[in-house]
Amino acid sequence: MKIASVVGARPNFVKLAPVSKELRKNKYEEIVIHTGQHYDYEMDKIFFDEMGIPEPDHHLGVGSGSHGEQTGEMLKRIERVLIKEMPHLVLVFGDTNTTLAGALAACKLHISPYRACGVMGQSPIKVAHIEAGLRSYDRRMPEETNRILTDHCSDLLFCPTRTAVENLMKEGITEGVYLTGDVMVDALKENIKIAERESKILDELDLKPEDYYLATLHRAENTDDLNNLGNIVNAFCEIENLV
């Protein structure tokens, strides 16, 4: 069985690492298609280097752009690779523009198996979504649109939680749904040992274990709204006062 893993952004790479390892251990033929959505070393290559992810078989070099421009360019380039490689299954991860573009490219060929491209007699491409069924119910988030459309394109939906399964049921998706657990937990368990062995960040920042707080803030609703950002900072100040 030939599987095409479509990735392109930092969260895709993290999810791919444990999955690719298992696929190859079980003798599946995997090809990695990298859209190039993220391309800076700290957002891209470092994950391949440190997490032992196989080098991409195809690097599409799409780069930055508006959501529509970026997704459309990915869709076009992914389709070309799928026609060339003819995988049995396309595997997409999470909720990025790469996720949606990979699902759409495969789904279009699935619906009319290669017919639009003049390639007849091939089996339809199936679409599998890892981290299916997650919902924020906030349509202002581009990721929410990506999640919903990807799930409705997919033949196999691998859900991290029972709530994710229930979310799909609410949308009428009940076939091909599997409660698998969270692949991010697998990635964490596998790579925390590497971090403990290799990372010197606590020494570099002069921090002691269990003596600091760590937060990641990247949603536009938080970072671009001074009131929301101020509330978050104040919350951390209050935590400090309570300890």
C-alpha positions in Angstrom: 0.0 0.0 0.0 1.4 3.4 -1.0 0.6 6.3 1.3 1.3 10.0 0.6 1.8 12.1 3.7 1.1 15.7 3.0 2.7 18.2 5.3 3.9 21.8 5.1 3.6 23.6 8.5 5.2 23.1 11.9 2.3 21.3 13.5 2.1 18.9 10.6 5.7 17.9 11.0 5.3 17.2 14.7 2.3 14.9 14.0 4.0 13.3 11.1 7.1 12.2 13.1 5.5 9.3 15.1 3.1 8.3 12.3 5.8 8.0 9.7 7.9 6.0 12.0 5.0 3.5 12.5 4.2 3.3 8.8 7.7 2.5 7.8 8.1 0.0 10.7 5.1 -1.8 9.4 6.5 -1.9 5.8 4.1 0.6 4.2 5.4 2.5 1.2 5.3 6.2 2.3 6.1 9.3 0.3 6.3 12.7 2.0 5.0 15.7 0.1 6.1 19.0 1.7 4.1 22.0 0.4 6.6 24.6 1.7 4.0 26.5 3.7 6.6 26.9 6.4 10.1 27.3 5.1 12.3 29.0 7.8 14.8 26.6 9.4 13.3 27.1 12.9 9.8 26.4 11.6 10.7 23.6 9.1 14.0 21.8 8.7 14.8 21.7 12.4 11.9 19.3 12.9 13.1 16.9 10.2 16.6 17.0 11.7 15.8 16.6 15.4 12.7 14.3 15.1 14.2 12.0 12.6 11.5 12.6 9.9 12.5 11.3 6.5 13.4 13.9 3.9 10.5 14.9 1.7 10.2 13.1 -1.6 8.6 16.2 -3.1 9.1 19.8 -1.9 6.6 22.1 -3.6 8.1 25.4 -2.4 4.7 27.2 -2.2 5.8 29.7 0.4 3.7 32.5 1.8 0.6 34.2 0.4 -3.0 35.0 1.3 -5.1 32.1 2.4 -6.8 31.7 -1.0 -3.6 32.2 -3.0 -1.6 29.8 -0.8 -4.2 27.1 -0.7 -4.9 27.3 -4.4 -1.3 27.0 -5.3 -0.8 24.0 -3.0 -3.9 22.3 -4.5 -2.5 22.7 -8.0 1.0 21.4 -7.1 -0.2 18.6 -4.9 -2.5 17.3 -7.6 0.4 17.0 -10.1 2.4 14.9 -7.6 -0.6 12.7 -6.8 -1.1 12.0 -10.5 2.6 11.1 -10.8 2.8 9.0 -7.7 -0.7 7.4 -7.7 -0.9 6.6 -4.0 -3.7 4.5 -2.5 -4.1 6.9 0.4 -3.4 10.5 1.2 -2.7 11.3 4.8 -3.3 14.8 6.1 -2.7 16.2 9.6 -4.4 18.8 11.7 -6.0 22.0 10.4 -3.5 24.0 8.3 -3.9 25.3 4.7 -1.7 22.4 3.7 -4.2 20.0 5.4 -7.1 21.3 3.4 -5.2 21.5 0.1 -4.0 17.9 0.4 -7.5 16.7 1.2 -9.1 18.6 -1.6 -6.5 17.5 -4.2 -7.0 13.8 -3.3 -10.8 14.2 -3.0 -11.1 15.7 -6.4 -9.2 12.7 -7.9 -11.1 10.4 -5.7 -14.5 11.6 -7.0 -13.4 11.2 -10.6 -10.4 8.9 -10.4 -7.8 10.6 -12.5 -10.4 11.0 -15.3 -10.0 14.7 -15.5 -6.3 14.1 -16.1 -6.9 11.5 -18.8 -5.5 8.7 -16.6 -8.0 5.8 -16.6 -8.3 2.5 -14.8 -6.7 3.6 -11.5 -8.3 3.0 -8.1 -9.7 6.1 -6.3 -7.4 7.8 -3.8 -8.7 7.7 -0.3 -8.3 10.5 2.2 -7.4 10.0 5.8 -7.4 12.9 8.4 -5.3 12.6 11.5 -6.8 14.8 14.3 -10.3 14.7 12.8 -13.3 16.1 14.6 -11.8 18.9 16.6 -14.0 22.1 16.6 -13.7 25.5 18.1 -17.1 26.6 16.7 -15.5 29.9 15.8 -15.7 30.4 12.0 -13.5 33.5 12.3 -10.5 31.1 12.6 -9.1 29.9 9.3 -8.2 26.6 11.0 -11.9 26.0 11.8 -12.8 26.2 8.1 -9.9 23.9 7.3 -11.0 21.3 9.9 -14.6 21.2 8.8 -13.9 20.9 5.0 -11.1 18.4 5.5 -13.3 16.1 7.6 -16.1 16.2 5.0 -13.6 15.3 2.3 -12.1 12.3 4.3 -12.8 8.6 4.0 -11.0 7.8 7.3 -11.2 10.1 10.2 -8.8 9.4 13.1 -10.1 11.3 16.2 -8.0 12.1 19.3 -10.9 12.3 21.7 -14.5 11.1 22.3 -15.7 14.7 21.9 -14.2 14.8 18.5 -16.1 11.7 17.5 -19.3 13.3 18.8 -18.6 16.5 16.9 -18.5 14.4 13.7 -21.7 12.7 14.5 -23.4 16.1 14.9 -22.4 16.8 11.3 -23.7 13.4 10.0 -20.2 11.8 9.7 -20.4 8.3 11.2 -18.6 6.0 8.7 -14.9 5.6 8.7 -14.6 7.3 12.1 -12.0 5.9 14.6 -11.2 7.0 18.1 -7.4 6.6 18.1 -6.1 8.9 20.8 -3.9 12.0 20.3 -0.9 11.6 18.1 0.5 14.7 19.8 0.8 12.8 23.0 2.8 10.1 21.1 5.1 12.8 19.7 5.5 14.3 23.2 6.4 11.0 24.8 8.8 10.1 22.1 10.6 13.5 21.9 10.7 14.5 25.6 13.6 12.2 26.0 15.4 14.0 23.2 14.7 17.4 24.8 15.9 16.2 28.2 19.1 15.0 26.6 19.8 17.8 24.1 18.1 21.0 25.3 20.1 23.6 27.2 17.4 26.2 27.3 17.0 26.3 31.1 20.7 27.0 31.5 20.7 29.6 28.7 17.8 31.5 30.3 19.1 30.9 33.9 15.9 29.1 34.9 15.3 26.5 37.5 12.9 23.6 37.1 9.4 24.3 38.3 10.3 27.9 38.9 8.8 29.5 35.8 5.7 29.7 33.6 5.6 28.9 29.9 2.9 30.1 27.6 2.5 30.2 23.8 0.3 32.9 22.4 -0.3 33.0 18.6 -4.0 33.4 17.9 -4.8 36.7 16.4 -7.7 37.1 18.8 -5.2 37.3 21.6 -2.1 38.9 20.1 -3.8 41.5 18.0 -6.3 42.7 20.6 -4.5 44.8 23.3 -7.4 44.2 25.7 -7.2 40.5 25.4 -3.4 40.4 25.5 -3.5 42.6 28.6 -5.9 40.3 30.3 -3.6 37.4 29.6 -0.6 39.2 31.0 -2.6 40.3 34.1 -3.7 36.7 34.6 0.0 35.6 34.8 0.7 38.4 37.2 -2.2 37.2 39.4 -0.9 33.6 39.3 2.5 34.9 40.5 0.9 36.7 43.4 -1.0 33.6 44.4 2.0 31.3 44.6 
